[in-house]
Amino acid sequence: MNRPYIICHMVTSLDGKVTGDFLGKTECAAACETYYEINRNLKSNGFICGRVTMEGSFTGGYYPDLSEYEPVRHDMDLKMDFILDDMTGFYAVAFDPKGKLGWKSNKIVDPDGDPGYDGAQIIEVLTEQADERYLGYLESMEIPYIFAGETEIDVELALFKLKNIIGCDTLLLEGGSIVNGYFQRADVIDELSLIVAPIVADKNDKPLFTESTLSTFEAINAKIENGVTVLNYLKK
Ligand SMILES: NC(=O)c1ccc[n+]([C@@H]2O[C@H](COP(=O)([O-])OP(=O)(O)OC[C@H]3O[C@@H](n4cnc5c(N)ncnc54)[C@H](OP(=O)(O)O)[C@@H]3O)[C@@H](O)[C@H]2O)c1
């Protein structure tokens, strides 16, 4: 396979939503605990999240003053990826088309030291829309970046590079709804790992896949653990 094996690992509500207040409710706590436990045990080269999730979970909205950084100029037809010599093998891959995420370190610092996240080397997946000074900022922070697309991230190209340049064999796709939808439409989700919390979400919350298309999976495992349902499916 010319791309990493993709396992989409998510907590969902009974009605298949993945964003919103239900995630913070006491009734969802066991589902979140089970989610993190499974995350620690899934063997992978790291996890992929959309820009909104990365901001909510890790960067907290910080953004650098780009006027302090030299622009990195690339020929418009030849956007160059920036890779480090010593890549760790465990990555936090941010789908950040315009370069909106401000990192204070080139590795994830998880407040709980969770080995499922802590120490993961950040990789920015960008489009040609990213500001050239943002590239200067990333290089000064020693944060690797790859280009995939002009305005939207071309999921297949990004995955090709993650496999063939970075060396990722398996990656976890961990939300939210929008990035999951891009992957579902590109038909690159090989496995689903769903933790279903016994709670119904609000009507405004978003589904597992935004703007999904018709596709089928095969159920391979179902169990009840800590009062939550754990479901596993393989791509048909
Ligand atoms: N239930 C769970 O297990 C779980 C797990 C993770 C997150 N979440 C929840 O999910 C929520 C966020 O989800 P979300 O759906 O709003 O956002 P998201 O998927 O986290 O991020 C969406 C953003 O990522 C960028 N993006 C991703 N793929 C792209 C592509 N192929 N092409 C172009 N841009 C792409 C865009 O950034 P720009 O906007 O910069 O263009 C897009 O708006 C959080 O509040 C979090 O609580 C839940």
Ligand as a Chemical Component Dictionary entry (heavy atoms), coordinates in Angstrom:
data_LIG
# 
_chem_comp.id                   LIG 
_chem_comp.type                 NON-POLYMER 
_chem_comp.pdbx_formal_charge   0 
_chem_comp.three_letter_code    LIG 
# 
loop_
_chem_comp_atom.comp_id 
_chem_comp_atom.atom_id 
_chem_comp_atom.alt_atom_id 
_chem_comp_atom.type_symbol 
_chem_comp_atom.charge 
_chem_comp_atom.model_Cartn_x 
_chem_comp_atom.model_Cartn_y 
_chem_comp_atom.model_Cartn_z 
_chem_comp_atom.pdbx_ordinal 
LIG N1  N1  N 0  -15.314 12.470 19.637 1  
LIG C1  C1  C 0  -14.022 12.393 19.474 2  
LIG O1  O1  O 0  -13.410 11.327 19.656 3  
LIG C2  C2  C 0  -13.279 13.625 19.052 4  
LIG C3  C3  C 0  -11.942 13.532 18.637 5  
LIG C4  C4  C 0  -11.297 14.685 18.194 6  
LIG C5  C5  C 0  -11.975 15.902 18.171 7  
LIG N2  N2  N 1  -13.271 15.957 18.582 8  
LIG C6  C6  C 0  -14.010 17.217 18.553 9  
LIG O2  O2  O 0  -14.016 17.711 17.232 10 
LIG C7  C7  C 0  -14.147 19.123 17.280 11 
LIG C8  C8  C 0  -13.497 19.740 16.063 12 
LIG O3  O3  O 0  -13.966 19.092 14.894 13 
LIG P1  P1  P 0  -14.256 19.870 13.555 14 
LIG O4  O4  O 0  -14.940 18.909 12.665 15 
LIG O5  O5  O -1 -14.936 21.163 13.859 16 
LIG O6  O6  O 0  -12.800 20.274 13.016 17 
LIG P2  P2  P 0  -11.488 19.415 12.677 18 
LIG O7  O7  O 0  -11.830 18.274 11.796 19 
LIG O8  O8  O 0  -10.734 19.151 13.923 20 
LIG O9  O9  O 0  -10.656 20.507 11.866 21 
LIG C9  C9  C 0  -11.195 20.991 10.667 22 
LIG C10 C10 C 0  -10.214 21.914 9.990  23 
LIG O10 O10 O 0  -9.043  21.191 9.603  24 
LIG C11 C11 C 0  -8.596  21.678 8.346  25 
LIG N3  N3  N 0  -8.677  20.554 7.389  26 
LIG C12 C12 C 0  -8.682  19.242 7.711  27 
LIG N4  N4  N 0  -8.633  18.473 6.611  28 
LIG C13 C13 C 0  -8.578  19.305 5.561  29 
LIG C14 C14 C 0  -8.493  19.110 4.149  30 
LIG N5  N5  N 0  -8.423  17.887 3.591  31 
LIG N6  N6  N 0  -8.454  20.192 3.355  32 
LIG C15 C15 C 0  -8.520  21.428 3.896  33 
LIG N7  N7  N 0  -8.604  21.686 5.242  34 
LIG C16 C16 C 0  -8.622  20.627 6.048  35 
LIG C17 C17 C 0  -9.455  22.900 8.019  36 
LIG O11 O11 O 0  -8.775  23.977 8.652  37 
LIG P3  P3  P 0  -9.067  25.556 8.391  38 
LIG O12 O12 O 0  -10.353 25.836 9.116  39 
LIG O13 O13 O 0  -7.901  26.231 9.015  40 
LIG O14 O14 O 0  -9.187  25.741 6.919  41 
LIG C18 C18 C 0  -10.745 22.516 8.709  42 
LIG O15 O15 O 0  -11.609 23.586 8.952  43 
LIG C19 C19 C 0  -13.487 19.552 18.575 44 
LIG O16 O16 O 0  -14.304 20.472 19.216 45 
LIG C20 C20 C 0  -13.342 18.282 19.398 46 
LIG O17 O17 O 0  -14.011 18.355 20.608 47 
LIG C21 C21 C 0  -13.922 14.847 18.998 48 
# 
loop_
_chem_comp_bond.comp_id 
_chem_comp_bond.atom_id_1 
_chem_comp_bond.atom_id_2 
_chem_comp_bond.value_order 
_chem_comp_bond.pdbx_ordinal 
LIG N1  C1  SING 1  
LIG C1  O1  DOUB 2  
LIG C1  C2  SING 3  
LIG C2  C3  SING 4  
LIG C2  C21 DOUB 5  
LIG C3  C4  DOUB 6  
LIG C4  C5  SING 7  
LIG C5  N2  DOUB 8  
LIG N2  C6  SING 9  
LIG N2  C21 SING 10 
LIG C6  O2  SING 11 
LIG C6  C20 SING 12 
LIG O2  C7  SING 13 
LIG C7  C8  SING 14 
LIG C7  C19 SING 15 
LIG C8  O3  SING 16 
LIG O3  P1  SING 17 
LIG P1  O4  DOUB 18 
LIG P1  O5  SING 19 
LIG P1  O6  SING 20 
LIG O6  P2  SING 21 
LIG P2  O7  DOUB 22 
LIG P2  O8  SING 23 
LIG P2  O9  SING 24 
LIG O9  C9  SING 25 
LIG C9  C10 SING 26 
LIG C10 O10 SING 27 
LIG C10 C18 SING 28 
LIG O10 C11 SING 29 
LIG C11 N3  SING 30 
LIG C11 C17 SING 31 
LIG N3  C12 SING 32 
LIG N3  C16 SING 33 
LIG C12 N4  DOUB 34 
LIG N4  C13 SING 35 
LIG C13 C14 SING 36 
LIG C13 C16 DOUB 37 
LIG C14 N5  SING 38 
LIG C14 N6  DOUB 39 
LIG N6  C15 SING 40 
LIG C15 N7  DOUB 41 
LIG N7  C16 SING 42 
LIG C17 O11 SING 43 
LIG C17 C18 SING 44 
LIG O11 P3  SING 45 
LIG P3  O12 DOUB 46 
LIG P3  O13 SING 47 
LIG P3  O14 SING 48 
LIG C18 O15 SING 49 
LIG C19 O16 SING 50 
LIG C19 C20 SING 51 
LIG C20 O17 SING 52 
# 
